[in-house]
Amino acid sequence: MQVISSENLKVKLRRSYTINELENLPKINWLIKDILVDGGIATIYGESGSTKSFLAIDLAMHLATSSEWFGLEVNRGIPIIYTALEGFRGVVKRIKGWCKKNNLSPSNIFIDHDSLLLGEQGSVESFIGYYKACNFNRGMIIIDTFNMACPNLEENSAKDMSGVITKAKLIAEKLNSTVLIIHHSGKDESRGMRGSSSLKASMDTIIYVKQDRNGNCEWSLEKSKDSECGIRHGYRLETIELDIDGEIETTCIVKKLGEILEQRKKVKLGVNEKRVLNLLKDRLLPLASGHERIDILIEQCCNLWTEHQKDKRSHDMGNIITNLVNKGLVGTGSKDNLSDQIWITDKGKEYL
């Protein structure tokens, strides 16, 4: 309801509503129902090495391709700006890894390699101006990381952080998009993400990421202004190989823990098969190449298989390796232009 008398036409209109008019207001738009608000400010945070950037990339790619994320419906495909303020090359590898694994290559993703300083008006305006000229609209901007976007600012200062959030909201408003910030937890992890409490108060969504000593990861919805908290999902990182300029490099992608557990259930191993697989892993996984000539490996592993009858070790190990190949846990053949090689497959790496 916006009522103005003829005497006050110069008074700026306000968004003022009666109770009945509230019923006609637009409903909340979700990018992901009950998780991520369209046009909001969100953060993914956790300790260093907790896989938060991997999770952010996985989220971005699912949003860009309008595909379910951890079984959660994505309402529409959106364009993405990933501002890689920290580790540009690593971000590129992770995105390429996701594309290879999923056999998708979305064209609506910008990977930004320049600076974005949330403490400087000029930097923010330049960023907005560039992407407005690119017709970027109704998407998501990922800022990786908060620390790199706020150099020389005091994270514990409510005044400094208030200014930063104001500029993040300006980006969201001018580009009609969601802003997702990747941040670190504080020294006392129980107190949440690092910095002034005004940061947490200003967020529409906060996702907390953690990883245990066994490599199991979990993200949980710590805060949501418009839905219930407590949603959580487990995952692990899966290693994959990439050919980059003729060189084989590795990166990781996010894989739902449920998928991994289901995959493991499909493969049943006997006592000797488990033992041999573990011997192969202990020998092969520490190698930089990840593979070795099969006759050398069998000889080395037979020397460690001391509980098995000595005159049967080589023969039985050969048969067991064949079984492991048939079950998809081990690969054999040519690798890096070398013949008669053996290696552990991704499926084998995940098998516990």
C-alpha positions in Angstrom: 0.0 0.0 0.0 1.6 3.2 -1.1 -0.7 6.2 -0.4 0.5 9.8 -0.9 -1.4 13.0 -0.8 -1.1 15.5 -3.6 0.8 17.8 -1.2 3.6 15.2 -0.7 4.3 14.0 -4.2 8.0 14.6 -3.7 8.1 12.1 -0.8 9.8 8.9 -1.8 7.5 5.9 -1.9 8.0 3.2 0.7 7.2 -0.5 0.5 4.4 -0.4 3.0 1.7 -3.1 3.1 -1.5 -3.9 5.0 -1.8 -7.4 6.4 -4.2 -8.4 3.6 -1.7 -7.1 1.0 1.0 -9.3 2.5 -0.8 -12.4 1.1 -0.1 -11.1 -2.4 3.6 -10.6 -2.0 5.8 -12.9 -4.2 6.9 -16.1 -2.6 10.5 -16.8 -1.8 12.5 -17.9 -4.8 14.9 -20.8 -4.1 17.8 -21.9 -6.2 17.8 -25.0 -4.1 14.7 -25.5 -2.0 15.3 -24.8 1.7 19.1 -24.3 1.1 20.0 -21.4 -1.2 17.9 -18.3 -1.7 17.7 -16.7 -5.1 19.4 -13.3 -4.7 20.7 -13.9 -1.2 24.1 -13.7 0.5 25.5 -17.1 1.5 28.7 -18.6 2.7 30.4 -22.0 2.8 33.0 -22.2 5.5 35.3 -24.7 7.3 38.9 -25.3 8.3 41.7 -25.1 5.8 41.7 -28.4 3.8 38.1 -29.2 4.7 37.2 -29.4 0.9 35.0 -26.3 1.0 36.2 -25.1 -2.4 35.6 -28.5 -3.9 32.0 -28.4 -2.6 31.5 -24.9 -3.9 32.6 -25.9 -7.4 30.4 -29.0 -7.3 27.4 -26.8 -6.2 28.2 -24.3 -9.0 28.4 -26.9 -11.7 25.1 -28.5 -10.6 23.4 -25.1 -10.6 24.9 -24.2 -14.0 23.6 -27.5 -15.5 20.3 -27.5 -13.6 21.0 -30.9 -12.2 20.1 -32.2 -8.7 22.6 -31.5 -6.0 22.8 -34.3 -3.3 19.4 -35.3 -4.4 18.0 -31.8 -3.8 16.1 -30.2 -6.7 17.7 -27.3 -8.5 14.9 -25.0 -9.6 16.6 -23.6 -12.7 20.0 -23.5 -14.5 21.9 -20.3 -13.8 25.1 -18.6 -15.0 28.0 -18.6 -12.6 30.9 -16.3 -11.9 33.7 -18.0 -10.0 36.2 -15.4 -8.7 39.3 -17.5 -8.1 41.2 -15.1 -5.9 43.2 -18.0 -4.5 44.6 -20.9 -6.5 43.3 -20.1 -10.0 45.1 -23.0 -11.6 43.6 -25.4 -9.0 40.1 -24.1 -9.6 40.5 -24.6 -13.3 41.7 -28.2 -12.8 38.7 -29.0 -10.5 36.2 -27.6 -13.0 37.8 -29.5 -15.8 37.7 -32.6 -13.6 34.0 -32.2 -13.0 33.3 -31.7 -16.7 35.3 -34.9 -17.6 33.6 -37.0 -14.9 30.1 -35.8 -15.8 30.7 -35.5 -19.6 29.3 -32.0 -19.5 30.8 -28.6 -20.4 28.4 -25.8 -19.5 29.0 -22.5 -21.4 27.4 -20.3 -18.7 30.4 -20.3 -16.3 32.9 -17.4 -16.0 36.2 -18.1 -14.1 37.5 -14.7 -13.1 41.2 -14.4 -12.5 41.4 -10.7 -11.6 41.1 -9.1 -8.2 37.8 -8.3 -6.4 38.3 -6.1 -3.3 35.2 -5.9 -1.2 36.7 -3.1 0.8 37.1 -0.8 -2.2 34.2 0.8 -3.9 36.1 1.2 -7.2 37.0 -2.5 -7.4 33.4 -3.5 -6.8 31.9 -1.0 -9.3 34.4 -2.2 -11.9 33.4 -5.8 -11.3 29.7 -5.0 -11.6 30.3 -2.9 -14.7 32.2 -5.6 -16.5 29.6 -8.3 -15.9 26.7 -6.0 -16.6 28.3 -5.4 -20.0 28.4 -9.3 -20.4 24.7 -9.3 -19.7 25.2 -11.4 -16.6 21.9 -11.7 -14.7 20.0 -14.0 -12.3 23.1 -16.1 -11.5 25.5 -16.7 -8.7 28.8 -15.1 -7.9 31.3 -17.2 -5.9 34.0 -15.3 -4.0 36.9 -17.6 -3.2 38.1 -16.7 -0.6 36.7 -14.0 1.7 40.2 -13.4 3.1 41.7 -12.7 -0.3 38.8 -10.3 -1.1 39.4 -8.3 2.1 43.1 -7.7 2.5 44.1 -5.2 5.1 40.7 -5.3 6.7 40.0 -6.4 10.2 37.7 -9.4 10.2 36.8 -8.8 13.8 35.8 -5.2 13.2 32.0 -4.9 13.0 32.5 -1.6 11.1 34.8 -3.1 8.5 32.7 -6.2 8.0 29.5 -4.1 7.7 31.1 -2.2 4.8 32.1 -5.5 3.2 28.7 -7.0 3.4 27.1 -3.8 2.1 29.3 -4.2 -1.1 28.5 -7.9 -1.4 24.8 -7.0 -1.3 25.4 -4.3 -3.9 26.9 -6.9 -6.2 23.9 -9.1 -5.6 21.5 -6.3 -6.3 23.1 -4.8 -9.4 23.7 -8.2 -11.0 20.3 -9.6 -9.7 22.2 -12.6 -8.4 23.2 -14.7 -5.4 26.6 -14.1 -3.8 28.3 -17.1 -2.2 31.4 -16.4 -0.1 34.0 -19.1 0.8 35.4 -18.4 4.3 37.4 -20.1 7.0 36.4 -21.1 10.5 38.0 -19.5 13.5 40.6 -21.0 15.8 37.8 -22.2 18.0 35.8 -24.1 15.5 32.8 -24.4 17.8 32.3 -20.6 17.5 31.7 -20.8 13.8 33.2 -18.9 11.0 36.0 -16.4 11.5 35.4 -12.8 12.1 32.8 -10.4 13.5 29.4 -11.7 14.5 28.0 -9.2 12.1 29.1 -11.5 9.3 27.0 -14.4 10.5 24.1 -12.1 11.2 24.1 -10.8 7.6 24.0 -14.2 5.9 20.9 -15.7 4.4 22.5 -19.2 4.3 25.5 -20.6 6.0 26.9 -24.1 5.1 29.5 -25.6 7.3 32.0 -28.2 5.9 34.2 -30.6 7.8 36.4 -33.6 7.0 37.5 -36.4 9.4 40.8 -38.2 9.5 39.5 -40.9 7.2 38.6 -38.5 4.4 34.9 -38.6 5.0 33.4 -35.2 4.5 30.1 -33.6 5.5 28.3 -30.4 4.8 25.5 -29.1 7.0 23.0 -26.2 6.8 24.1 -24.2 9.9 21.8 -21.2 9.2 18.9 -20.4 6.9 16.8 -17.3 7.3 13.8 -18.9 5.5 13.9 -22.6 6.3 14.8 -25.1 9.0 18.5 -25.8 9.7 20.1 -29.2 10.2 20.1 -30.6 6.6 23.3 -32.5 6.2 24.9 -34.8 3.6 28.1 -36.8 3.5 30.6 -37.1 0.6 34.2 -38.0 -0.3 36.6 -36.7 -2.8 37.3 -39.0 -5.8 40.6 -38.6 -7.6 40.6 -38.5 -11.4 43.3 -38.0 -14.0 43.4 -35.1 -16.5 45.5 -34.6 -19.6 46.7 -31.0 -19.5 49.0 -29.9 -22.3 50.2 -33.5 -22.8 50.9 -34.1 -19.1 48.8 -36.3 -16.8 47.7 -34.5 -13.7 45.2 -35.4 -11.0 42.4 -33.5 -9.3 39.4 -34.4 -7.3 35.6 -34.2 -7.6 32.9 -34.5 -5.0 31.0 -37.8 -4.8 28.1 -38.4 -2.5 28.9 -40.8 0.3 25.8 -42.8 -0.4 26.9 -43.5 -3.9 30.3 -44.6 -2.7 28.8 -46.9 -0.1 26.4 -48.3 -2.7 29.3 -48.9 -5.1 31.2 -50.8 -2.4 28.3 -53.0 -1.6 28.2 -54.3 -5.1 31.8 -55.7 -4.8 32.3 -58.6 -2.4 35.9 -59.7 -1.7 37.2 -62.8 0.0 39.8 -62.7 2.7 42.7 -63.2 0.4 41.3 -60.8 -2.2 41.1 -58.0 0.5 44.6 -58.8 1.6 46.1 -58.6 -1.9 44.2 -55.5 -2.7 45.6 -53.8 0.4 49.1 -55.0 -0.5 48.7 -53.5 -4.0 47.4 -50.2 -2.6 50.3 -50.0 -0.1 52.8 -50.4 -3.0 51.1 -48.4 -5.8 49.3 -45.4 -4.2 52.5 -43.8 -2.8 54.2 -43.9 -6.2 54.1 -40.6 -8.1 53.0 -42.4 -11.3 50.5 -44.6 -9.5 51.5 -47.6 -11.6 54.3 -50.2 -11.9 55.3 -53.2 -14.0 53.2 -56.1 -12.9 56.0 -58.7 -12.5 57.9 -56.4 -10.2 54.8 -55.6 -8.2 53.9 -59.3 -7.7 57.4 -60.1 -6.6 57.4 -57.2 -4.1 53.9 -58.0 -2.7 54.6 -61.7 -2.5 57.5 -60.9 -0.1 55.0 -59.2 2.2 52.3 -61.8 2.0 54.0 -63.9 4.7 50.9 -65.6 6.0 50.3 -67.3 2.7 52.1 -70.5 1.7 55.3 -69.5 0.1 55.3 -71.8 -2.9 51.8 -70.7 -3.8 52.1 -67.0 -3.4 53.0 -66.0 -6.9 50.5 -68.2 -8.6 47.6 -67.3 -6.2 48.4 -63.6 -6.3 48.3 -63.7 -10.1 44.8 -65.3 -10.0 43.6 -62.9 -7.4 44.8 -59.9 -9.4 42.8 -61.2 -12.4 39.7 -61.3 -10.1 40.4 -57.8 -8.9 40.7 -56.6 -12.5 37.4 -58.3 -13.4 35.7 -56.5 -10.4 37.0 -53.1 -11.6 39.2 -52.5 -8.6 42.6 -52.9 -10.4 43.7 -52.0 -13.9 46.4 -53.6 -16.1 47.9 -53.0 -19.5 49.6 -49.9 -21.0 50.0 -46.7 -19.0 52.0 -43.6 -19.9 53.4 -45.5 -22.9 54.6 -48.4 -20.7 53.4 -51.9 -21.2 52.6 -54.6 -18.7 51.6 -52.0 -16.0 49.2 -52.4 -13.1 47.4 -49.7 -11.1 44.5 -49.1 -8.7 41.3 -47.8 -10.3 39.2 -45.0 -8.8 36.7 -47.7 -7.7 39.6 -49.6 -6.0 40.8 -46.5 -4.2 37.3 -46.1 -2.7 37.0 -49.7 -1.6 37.8 -50.1 2.1 
